[in-house]
Amino acid sequence: MSLSIHEVPPTDAPLALLLLADPSESKVRAYLPGRTLFRRAAWTAPSPASARW
């Protein structure tokens, strides 16, 4: 199992998540350009057959 982090362009920012921190959509959209965003890739559990205990 590994962690994979990817850069996300500001145009693909998770607006709903950002609006939880700042409810002003106009302000969120104003500070996104020029920012670097990252996301964790979707995690999938390993199958029991591949688990090594």
N, CA, C and O atoms as a Maestro MAE file, in Angstrom:
{
 s_m_m2io_version
 :::
 2.0.0
}

f_m_ct {
 s_m_title
 :::
 protein
 m_atom[212] {
  # First column is atom index #
  i_m_mmod_type
  r_m_x_coord
  r_m_y_coord
  r_m_z_coord
  i_m_residue_number
  s_m_chain_name
  s_m_pdb_residue_name
  s_m_pdb_atom_name
  i_m_atomic_number
  :::
  1 25 0.855 -1.160 0.000 1 A "MET " " N  " 7
  2 3 0.000 0.000 0.000 1 A "MET " " CA " 6
  3 2 0.904 1.226 0.000 1 A "MET " " C  " 6
  4 15 1.876 1.290 0.752 1 A "MET " " O  " 8
  5 25 0.580 2.191 -0.841 2 A "SER " " N  " 7
  6 3 1.391 3.396 -0.900 2 A "SER " " CA " 6
  7 2 0.493 4.622 -1.009 2 A "SER " " C  " 6
  8 15 -0.666 4.535 -1.416 2 A "SER " " O  " 8
  9 25 1.044 5.731 -0.647 3 A "LEU " " N  " 7
  10 3 0.320 6.993 -0.713 3 A "LEU " " CA " 6
  11 2 0.760 7.714 -1.974 3 A "LEU " " C  " 6
  12 15 1.953 7.850 -2.244 3 A "LEU " " O  " 8
  13 25 -0.207 8.171 -2.733 4 A "SER " " N  " 7
  14 3 0.098 8.871 -3.974 4 A "SER " " CA " 6
  15 2 -0.530 10.261 -3.907 4 A "SER " " C  " 6
  16 15 -1.730 10.399 -3.671 4 A "SER " " O  " 8
  17 25 0.292 11.285 -4.117 5 A "ILE " " N  " 7
  18 3 -0.175 12.669 -4.061 5 A "ILE " " CA " 6
  19 2 0.016 13.289 -5.437 5 A "ILE " " C  " 6
  20 15 1.064 13.130 -6.062 5 A "ILE " " O  " 8
  21 25 -1.007 13.997 -5.899 6 A "HIS " " N  " 7
  22 3 -0.970 14.601 -7.221 6 A "HIS " " CA " 6
  23 2 -1.255 16.089 -7.138 6 A "HIS " " C  " 6
  24 15 -2.042 16.538 -6.304 6 A "HIS " " O  " 8
  25 25 -0.610 16.845 -8.007 7 A "GLU " " N  " 7
  26 3 -0.891 18.277 -8.096 7 A "GLU " " CA " 6
  27 2 -2.206 18.471 -8.851 7 A "GLU " " C  " 6
  28 15 -2.495 17.754 -9.808 7 A "GLU " " O  " 8
  29 25 -2.988 19.438 -8.413 8 A "VAL " " N  " 7
  30 3 -4.282 19.735 -9.019 8 A "VAL " " CA " 6
  31 2 -4.254 21.184 -9.506 8 A "VAL " " C  " 6
  32 15 -3.905 22.077 -8.735 8 A "VAL " " O  " 8
  33 25 -4.609 21.436 -10.753 9 A "PRO " " N  " 7
  34 3 -4.650 22.828 -11.216 9 A "PRO " " CA " 6
  35 2 -5.772 23.591 -10.498 9 A "PRO " " C  " 6
  36 15 -6.789 22.994 -10.148 9 A "PRO " " O  " 8
  37 25 -5.603 24.884 -10.276 10 A "PRO " " N  " 7
  38 3 -6.631 25.665 -9.588 10 A "PRO " " CA " 6
  39 2 -8.017 25.555 -10.227 10 A "PRO " " C  " 6
  40 15 -9.028 25.695 -9.539 10 A "PRO " " O  " 8
  41 25 -8.068 25.310 -11.524 11 A "THR " " N  " 7
  42 3 -9.371 25.172 -12.190 11 A "THR " " CA " 6
  43 2 -10.112 23.908 -11.758 11 A "THR " " C  " 6
  44 15 -11.328 23.815 -11.924 11 A "THR " " O  " 8
  45 25 -9.380 22.929 -11.201 12 A "ASP " " N  " 7
  46 3 -9.990 21.680 -10.735 12 A "ASP " " CA " 6
  47 2 -10.062 21.618 -9.207 12 A "ASP " " C  " 6
  48 15 -10.233 20.540 -8.638 12 A "ASP " " O  " 8
  49 25 -9.936 22.751 -8.555 13 A "ALA " " N  " 7
  50 3 -9.968 22.796 -7.090 13 A "ALA " " CA " 6
  51 2 -11.316 22.299 -6.568 13 A "ALA " " C  " 6
  52 15 -12.351 22.543 -7.188 13 A "ALA " " O  " 8
  53 25 -11.307 21.607 -5.436 14 A "PRO " " N  " 7
  54 3 -12.563 21.129 -4.843 14 A "PRO " " CA " 6
  55 2 -13.305 22.289 -4.175 14 A "PRO " " C  " 6
  56 15 -13.174 22.506 -2.970 14 A "PRO " " O  " 8
  57 25 -14.073 23.021 -4.957 15 A "LEU " " N  " 7
  58 3 -14.721 24.236 -4.484 15 A "LEU " " CA " 6
  59 2 -15.600 23.978 -3.259 15 A "LEU " " C  " 6
  60 15 -15.572 24.765 -2.313 15 A "LEU " " O  " 8
  61 25 -16.364 22.912 -3.258 16 A "ALA " " N  " 7
  62 3 -17.242 22.626 -2.112 16 A "ALA " " CA " 6
  63 2 -16.433 22.493 -0.824 16 A "ALA " " C  " 6
  64 15 -16.864 22.962 0.229 16 A "ALA " " O  " 8
  65 25 -15.276 21.863 -0.901 17 A "LEU " " N  " 7
  66 3 -14.426 21.711 0.275 17 A "LEU " " CA " 6
  67 2 -13.849 23.060 0.708 17 A "LEU " " C  " 6
  68 15 -13.824 23.368 1.900 17 A "LEU " " O  " 8
  69 25 -13.392 23.852 -0.240 18 A "LEU " " N  " 7
  70 3 -12.823 25.157 0.088 18 A "LEU " " CA " 6
  71 2 -13.873 26.099 0.675 18 A "LEU " " C  " 6
  72 15 -13.556 26.945 1.511 18 A "LEU " " O  " 8
  73 25 -15.109 25.950 0.240 19 A "LEU " " N  " 7
  74 3 -16.171 26.807 0.764 19 A "LEU " " CA " 6
  75 2 -16.524 26.474 2.217 19 A "LEU " " C  " 6
  76 15 -17.154 27.284 2.897 19 A "LEU " " O  " 8
  77 25 -16.133 25.317 2.688 20 A "LEU " " N  " 7
  78 3 -16.314 24.998 4.104 20 A "LEU " " CA " 6
  79 2 -15.404 25.875 4.966 20 A "LEU " " C  " 6
  80 15 -15.759 26.225 6.092 20 A "LEU " " O  " 8
  81 25 -14.256 26.221 4.444 21 A "ALA " " N  " 7
  82 3 -13.308 27.062 5.183 21 A "ALA " " CA " 6
  83 2 -13.596 28.546 4.993 21 A "ALA " " C  " 6
  84 15 -13.397 29.341 5.912 21 A "ALA " " O  " 8
  85 25 -14.061 28.919 3.809 22 A "ASP " " N  " 7
  86 3 -14.371 30.321 3.510 22 A "ASP " " CA " 6
  87 2 -15.650 30.329 2.686 22 A "ASP " " C  " 6
  88 15 -15.616 29.967 1.510 22 A "ASP " " O  " 8
  89 25 -16.774 30.729 3.263 23 A "PRO " " N  " 7
  90 3 -18.056 30.640 2.559 23 A "PRO " " CA " 6
  91 2 -18.250 31.646 1.418 23 A "PRO " " C  " 6
  92 15 -19.289 31.631 0.757 23 A "PRO " " O  " 8
  93 25 -17.285 32.498 1.187 24 A "SER " " N  " 7
  94 3 -17.413 33.471 0.098 24 A "SER " " CA " 6
  95 2 -16.796 32.894 -1.180 24 A "SER " " C  " 6
  96 15 -15.575 32.841 -1.327 24 A "SER " " O  " 8
  97 25 -17.662 32.464 -2.100 25 A "GLU " " N  " 7
  98 3 -17.158 31.878 -3.341 25 A "GLU " " CA " 6
  99 2 -16.307 32.867 -4.126 25 A "GLU " " C  " 6
  100 15 -15.312 32.474 -4.734 25 A "GLU " " O  " 8
  101 25 -16.678 34.136 -4.123 26 A "SER " " N  " 7
  102 3 -15.890 35.122 -4.871 26 A "SER " " CA " 6
  103 2 -14.486 35.262 -4.292 26 A "SER " " C  " 6
  104 15 -13.524 35.431 -5.042 26 A "SER " " O  " 8
  105 25 -14.358 35.196 -2.977 27 A "LYS " " N  " 7
  106 3 -13.027 35.282 -2.363 27 A "LYS " " CA " 6
  107 2 -12.211 34.028 -2.650 27 A "LYS " " C  " 6
  108 15 -11.016 34.112 -2.934 27 A "LYS " " O  " 8
  109 25 -12.851 32.871 -2.577 28 A "VAL " " N  " 7
  110 3 -12.138 31.617 -2.866 28 A "VAL " " CA " 6
  111 2 -11.629 31.648 -4.302 28 A "VAL " " C  " 6
  112 15 -10.465 31.341 -4.560 28 A "VAL " " O  " 8
  113 25 -12.495 32.015 -5.225 29 A "ARG " " N  " 7
  114 3 -12.076 32.061 -6.638 29 A "ARG " " CA " 6
  115 2 -10.991 33.111 -6.871 29 A "ARG " " C  " 6
  116 15 -10.167 32.963 -7.773 29 A "ARG " " O  " 8
  117 25 -10.988 34.165 -6.066 30 A "ALA " " N  " 7
  118 3 -9.976 35.218 -6.211 30 A "ALA " " CA " 6
  119 2 -8.606 34.758 -5.739 30 A "ALA " " C  " 6
  120 15 -7.595 35.164 -6.314 30 A "ALA " " O  " 8
  121 25 -8.544 33.925 -4.710 31 A "TYR " " N  " 7
  122 3 -7.225 33.525 -4.229 31 A "TYR " " CA " 6
  123 2 -6.709 32.223 -4.835 31 A "TYR " " C  " 6
  124 15 -5.582 31.827 -4.535 31 A "TYR " " O  " 8
  125 25 -7.479 31.549 -5.667 32 A "LEU " " N  " 7
  126 3 -7.007 30.309 -6.288 32 A "LEU " " CA " 6
  127 2 -5.939 30.503 -7.371 32 A "LEU " " C  " 6
  128 15 -4.971 29.743 -7.389 32 A "LEU " " O  " 8
  129 25 -6.067 31.476 -8.267 33 A "PRO " " N  " 7
  130 3 -5.051 31.612 -9.320 33 A "PRO " " CA " 6
  131 2 -3.641 31.789 -8.732 33 A "PRO " " C  " 6
  132 15 -3.425 32.576 -7.810 33 A "PRO " " O  " 8
  133 25 -2.712 31.047 -9.287 34 A "GLY " " N  " 7
  134 3 -1.337 31.141 -8.840 34 A "GLY " " CA " 6
  135 2 -1.005 30.261 -7.642 34 A "GLY " " C  " 6
  136 15 0.140 30.233 -7.190 34 A "GLY " " O  " 8
  137 25 -2.003 29.537 -7.124 35 A "ARG " " N  " 7
  138 3 -1.771 28.660 -5.973 35 A "ARG " " CA " 6
  139 2 -1.459 27.257 -6.443 35 A "ARG " " C  " 6
  140 15 -1.810 26.869 -7.557 35 A "ARG " " O  " 8
  141 25 -0.801 26.502 -5.591 36 A "THR " " N  " 7
  142 3 -0.505 25.107 -5.871 36 A "THR " " CA " 6
  143 2 -1.371 24.257 -4.949 36 A "THR " " C  " 6
  144 15 -1.329 24.409 -3.728 36 A "THR " " O  " 8
  145 25 -2.149 23.368 -5.540 37 A "LEU " " N  " 7
  146 3 -3.028 22.496 -4.773 37 A "LEU " " CA " 6
  147 2 -2.607 21.052 -4.975 37 A "LEU " " C  " 6
  148 15 -2.086 20.684 -6.029 37 A "LEU " " O  " 8
  149 25 -2.836 20.245 -3.964 38 A "PHE " " N  " 7
  150 3 -2.506 18.825 -4.040 38 A "PHE " " CA " 6
  151 2 -3.679 18.015 -3.539 38 A "PHE " " C  " 6
  152 15 -4.484 18.489 -2.738 38 A "PHE " " O  " 8
  153 25 -3.770 16.785 -4.021 39 A "ARG " " N  " 7
  154 3 -4.794 15.867 -3.533 39 A "ARG " " CA " 6
  155 2 -4.173 14.482 -3.389 39 A "ARG " " C  " 6
  156 15 -3.214 14.120 -4.070 39 A "ARG " " O  " 8
  157 25 -4.754 13.748 -2.490 40 A "ARG " " N  " 7
  158 3 -4.335 12.362 -2.306 40 A "ARG " " CA " 6
  159 2 -5.116 11.528 -3.306 40 A "ARG " " C  " 6
  160 15 -6.319 11.722 -3.481 40 A "ARG " " O  " 8
  161 25 -4.441 10.613 -3.952 41 A "ALA " " N  " 7
  162 3 -5.116 9.738 -4.900 41 A "ALA " " CA " 6
  163 2 -6.071 8.826 -4.149 41 A "ALA " " C  " 6
  164 15 -5.875 8.561 -2.963 41 A "ALA " " O  " 8
  165 25 -7.086 8.351 -4.822 42 A "ALA " " N  " 7
  166 3 -8.046 7.443 -4.202 42 A "ALA " " CA " 6
  167 2 -7.314 6.225 -3.663 42 A "ALA " " C  " 6
  168 15 -6.446 5.660 -4.329 42 A "ALA " " O  " 8
  169 25 -7.672 5.832 -2.459 43 A "TRP " " N  " 7
  170 3 -7.042 4.689 -1.811 43 A "TRP " " CA " 6
  171 2 -7.930 3.479 -1.983 43 A "TRP " " C  " 6
  172 15 -9.147 3.556 -1.821 43 A "TRP " " O  " 8
  173 25 -7.318 2.376 -2.309 44 A "THR " " N  " 7
  174 3 -8.063 1.121 -2.378 44 A "THR " " CA " 6
  175 2 -7.377 0.119 -1.475 44 A "THR " " C  " 6
  176 15 -6.150 0.017 -1.454 44 A "THR " " O  " 8
  177 25 -8.165 -0.602 -0.745 45 A "ALA " " N  " 7
  178 3 -7.623 -1.606 0.172 45 A "ALA " " CA " 6
  179 2 -7.052 -2.766 -0.632 45 A "ALA " " C  " 6
  180 15 -7.612 -3.149 -1.658 45 A "ALA " " O  " 8
  181 25 -5.946 -3.322 -0.170 46 A "PRO " " N  " 7
  182 3 -5.392 -4.483 -0.869 46 A "PRO " " CA " 6
  183 2 -6.318 -5.681 -0.692 46 A "PRO " " C  " 6
  184 15 -7.028 -5.782 0.309 46 A "PRO " " O  " 8
  185 25 -6.307 -6.564 -1.645 47 A "SER " " N  " 7
  186 3 -7.141 -7.770 -1.535 47 A "SER " " CA " 6
  187 2 -6.548 -8.673 -0.459 47 A "SER " " C  " 6
  188 15 -5.340 -8.635 -0.223 47 A "SER " " O  " 8
  189 25 -7.369 -9.478 0.193 48 A "PRO " " N  " 7
  190 3 -6.851 -10.375 1.245 48 A "PRO " " CA " 6
  191 2 -5.743 -11.294 0.742 48 A "PRO " " C  " 6
  192 15 -4.839 -11.652 1.498 48 A "PRO " " O  " 8
  193 25 -5.809 -11.673 -0.520 49 A "ALA " " N  " 7
  194 3 -4.783 -12.573 -1.066 49 A "ALA " " CA " 6
  195 2 -3.422 -11.908 -1.132 49 A "ALA " " C  " 6
  196 15 -2.398 -12.588 -1.072 49 A "ALA " " O  " 8
  197 25 -3.396 -10.579 -1.255 50 A "SER " " N  " 7
  198 3 -2.113 -9.880 -1.383 50 A "SER " " CA " 6
  199 2 -1.596 -9.369 -0.046 50 A "SER " " C  " 6
  200 15 -0.487 -8.841 0.033 50 A "SER " " O  " 8
  201 25 -2.399 -9.522 1.009 51 A "ALA " " N  " 7
  202 3 -1.963 -9.052 2.342 51 A "ALA " " CA " 6
  203 2 -0.842 -9.947 2.858 51 A "ALA " " C  " 6
  204 15 -0.914 -11.174 2.786 51 A "ALA " " O  " 8
  205 25 0.181 -9.304 3.373 52 A "ARG " " N  " 7
  206 3 1.316 -10.064 3.909 52 A "ARG " " CA " 6
  207 2 1.450 -9.748 5.381 52 A "ARG " " C  " 6
  208 15 1.851 -8.645 5.753 52 A "ARG " " O  " 8
  209 25 1.123 -10.687 6.198 53 A "TRP " " N  " 7
  210 3 1.173 -10.475 7.641 53 A "TRP " " CA " 6
  211 2 2.410 -11.048 8.185 53 A "TRP " " C  " 6
  212 15 2.646 -10.976 9.391 53 A "TRP " " O  " 8
  :::
 }
 m_bond[211] {
  # First column is bond index #
  i_m_from
  i_m_to
  i_m_order
  :::
  1 1 2 1
  2 2 3 1
  3 3 4 2
  4 3 5 1
  5 5 6 1
  6 6 7 1
  7 7 8 2
  8 7 9 1
  9 9 10 1
  10 10 11 1
  11 11 12 2
  12 11 13 1
  13 13 14 1
  14 14 15 1
  15 15 16 2
  16 15 17 1
  17 17 18 1
  18 18 19 1
  19 19 20 2
  20 19 21 1
  21 21 22 1
  22 22 23 1
  23 23 24 2
  24 23 25 1
  25 25 26 1
  26 26 27 1
  27 27 28 2
  28 27 29 1
  29 29 30 1
  30 30 31 1
  31 31 32 2
  32 31 33 1
  33 33 34 1
  34 34 35 1
  35 35 36 2
  36 35 37 1
  37 37 38 1
  38 38 39 1
  39 39 40 2
  40 39 41 1
  41 41 42 1
  42 42 43 1
  43 43 44 2
  44 43 45 1
  45 45 46 1
  46 46 47 1
  47 47 48 2
  48 47 49 1
  49 49 50 1
  50 50 51 1
  51 51 52 2
  52 51 53 1
  53 53 54 1
  54 54 55 1
  55 55 56 2
  56 55 57 1
  57 57 58 1
  58 58 59 1
  59 59 60 2
  60 59 61 1
  61 61 62 1
  62 62 63 1
  63 63 64 2
  64 63 65 1
  65 65 66 1
  66 66 67 1
  67 67 68 2
  68 67 69 1
  69 69 70 1
  70 70 71 1
  71 71 72 2
  72 71 73 1
  73 73 74 1
  74 74 75 1
  75 75 76 2
  76 75 77 1
  77 77 78 1
  78 78 79 1
  79 79 80 2
  80 79 81 1
  81 81 82 1
  82 82 83 1
  83 83 84 2
  84 83 85 1
  85 85 86 1
  86 86 87 1
  87 87 88 2
  88 87 89 1
  89 89 90 1
  90 90 91 1
  91 91 92 2
  92 91 93 1
  93 93 94 1
  94 94 95 1
  95 95 96 2
  96 95 97 1
  97 97 98 1
  98 98 99 1
  99 99 100 2
  100 99 101 1
  101 101 102 1
  102 102 103 1
  103 103 104 2
  104 103 105 1
  105 105 106 1
  106 106 107 1
  107 107 108 2
  108 107 109 1
  109 109 110 1
  110 110 111 1
  111 111 112 2
  112 111 113 1
  113 113 114 1
  114 114 115 1
  115 115 116 2
  116 115 117 1
  117 117 118 1
  118 118 119 1
  119 119 120 2
  120 119 121 1
  121 121 122 1
  122 122 123 1
  123 123 124 2
  124 123 125 1
  125 125 126 1
  126 126 127 1
  127 127 128 2
  128 127 129 1
  129 129 130 1
  130 130 131 1
  131 131 132 2
  132 131 133 1
  133 133 134 1
  134 134 135 1
  135 135 136 2
  136 135 137 1
  137 137 138 1
  138 138 139 1
  139 139 140 2
  140 139 141 1
  141 141 142 1
  142 142 143 1
  143 143 144 2
  144 143 145 1
  145 145 146 1
  146 146 147 1
  147 147 148 2
  148 147 149 1
  149 149 150 1
  150 150 151 1
  151 151 152 2
  152 151 153 1
  153 153 154 1
  154 154 155 1
  155 155 156 2
  156 155 157 1
  157 157 158 1
  158 158 159 1
  159 159 160 2
  160 159 161 1
  161 161 162 1
  162 162 163 1
  163 163 164 2
  164 163 165 1
  165 165 166 1
  166 166 167 1
  167 167 168 2
  168 167 169 1
  169 169 170 1
  170 170 171 1
  171 171 172 2
  172 171 173 1
  173 173 174 1
  174 174 175 1
  175 175 176 2
  176 175 177 1
  177 177 178 1
  178 178 179 1
  179 179 180 2
  180 179 181 1
  181 181 182 1
  182 182 183 1
  183 183 184 2
  184 183 185 1
  185 185 186 1
  186 186 187 1
  187 187 188 2
  188 187 189 1
  189 189 190 1
  190 190 191 1
  191 191 192 2
  192 191 193 1
  193 193 194 1
  194 194 195 1
  195 195 196 2
  196 195 197 1
  197 197 198 1
  198 198 199 1
  199 199 200 2
  200 199 201 1
  201 201 202 1
  202 202 203 1
  203 203 204 2
  204 203 205 1
  205 205 206 1
  206 206 207 1
  207 207 208 2
  208 207 209 1
  209 209 210 1
  210 210 211 1
  211 211 212 2
  :::
 }
}
